[in-house]
Amino acid sequence: MSIISTESTNTTTGTEISTDTSTMLTCLSCGMPIESGEYCDHCTDETGALQSFDDRFSRMTQWQLRSNPGETQQEAEQATLEYLATMPAWRDHPRVVAPE
């Protein structure tokens, strides 16, 4: 089993995550492992461009609901926003930045 380090280094091609066996790139939008580039196939459109925040938020919320069947829609949306706030592609997006 590989343990992913909590420390990461931003690069121009995704985020490098060190594990006990190797270093892998992760999608800047969702954190999925990728081989190259900045974003995984789930987060990009047919041209390779990052999908809109609303599209990603909706799909990630649906994934959250499937993964946690007891959660309400509101709980899943909150968990998704909290997770997206940790992703380099979204951490400065107005929907995930807490109001001051």
C-alpha positions as CSV (number, residue, x, y, z in Angstrom):
1,M,0.0,0.0,0.0
2,S,1.3,3.4,-0.9
3,I,1.0,6.3,1.5
4,I,0.5,9.6,-0.1
5,S,2.5,12.4,1.5
6,T,0.5,15.4,2.7
7,E,3.1,17.6,1.3
8,S,2.9,18.5,-2.4
9,T,4.7,20.6,-4.9
10,N,2.9,22.6,-7.5
11,T,4.3,22.3,-11.0
12,T,3.2,23.5,-14.4
13,T,2.0,20.0,-15.2
14,G,-0.2,19.0,-12.3
15,T,0.7,18.6,-8.6
16,E,3.5,16.1,-7.7
17,I,2.6,13.8,-4.8
18,S,5.4,11.8,-3.2
19,T,4.5,8.2,-2.2
20,D,6.6,5.6,-0.5
21,T,7.3,4.1,-3.9
22,S,7.3,6.9,-6.5
23,T,6.2,10.4,-7.4
24,M,3.0,10.8,-9.4
25,L,1.2,13.7,-10.9
26,T,-2.4,14.5,-9.9
27,C,-5.1,16.5,-11.6
28,L,-5.2,20.1,-10.4
29,S,-9.0,20.1,-10.5
30,C,-9.9,16.8,-8.7
31,G,-6.7,15.2,-7.4
32,M,-6.9,12.0,-9.6
33,P,-3.6,10.5,-10.6
34,I,-2.5,11.5,-14.1
35,E,0.4,10.6,-16.3
36,S,1.0,14.1,-17.8
37,G,-0.6,17.5,-18.2
38,E,-2.6,19.4,-15.6
39,Y,-6.0,17.8,-15.7
40,C,-7.5,14.3,-15.9
41,D,-9.9,13.2,-18.6
42,H,-12.9,13.6,-16.2
43,C,-12.2,17.3,-15.7
44,T,-11.7,18.3,-19.3
45,D,-13.9,18.7,-22.3
46,E,-13.3,17.1,-25.8
47,T,-10.7,19.7,-26.6
48,G,-8.7,19.2,-23.4
49,A,-9.8,22.4,-21.8
50,L,-10.9,22.5,-18.1
51,Q,-14.6,22.1,-17.7
52,S,-16.5,24.9,-16.0
53,F,-16.7,25.1,-12.2
54,D,-20.4,24.4,-12.3
55,D,-20.0,21.3,-14.4
56,R,-17.2,19.9,-12.2
57,F,-19.1,20.9,-9.0
58,S,-22.3,19.1,-10.2
59,R,-20.4,15.9,-11.2
60,M,-18.3,15.8,-8.1
61,T,-21.4,16.4,-5.9
62,Q,-23.1,13.4,-7.6
63,W,-20.0,11.3,-7.0
64,Q,-20.0,12.4,-3.4
65,L,-23.7,11.2,-3.1
66,R,-22.9,7.9,-4.7
67,S,-19.9,7.3,-2.4
68,N,-21.8,8.4,0.7
69,P,-25.4,7.2,0.3
70,G,-26.5,8.5,3.7
71,E,-25.6,12.1,2.9
72,T,-28.1,14.8,2.0
73,Q,-27.7,16.9,-1.1
74,Q,-26.7,19.8,1.1
75,E,-24.1,17.8,3.0
76,A,-22.7,16.5,-0.3
77,E,-22.5,20.0,-1.8
78,Q,-20.7,21.3,1.3
79,A,-18.2,18.4,1.3
80,T,-17.6,19.0,-2.4
81,L,-17.0,22.8,-1.9
82,E,-14.6,22.0,1.0
83,Y,-12.7,19.5,-1.2
84,L,-12.5,21.8,-4.2
85,A,-11.1,24.5,-1.9
86,T,-8.0,22.3,-1.6
87,M,-7.5,21.9,-5.4
88,P,-5.2,24.4,-7.1
89,A,-7.6,24.8,-10.1
90,W,-10.5,26.0,-7.8
91,R,-9.1,27.3,-4.5
92,D,-9.4,30.9,-5.6
93,H,-12.9,30.4,-7.2
94,P,-15.5,32.7,-5.6
95,R,-17.8,29.7,-4.8
96,V,-15.1,28.0,-2.6
97,V,-13.5,31.1,-1.0
98,A,-15.1,31.8,2.3
99,P,-16.5,35.3,2.7
100,E,-14.5,37.6,4.9
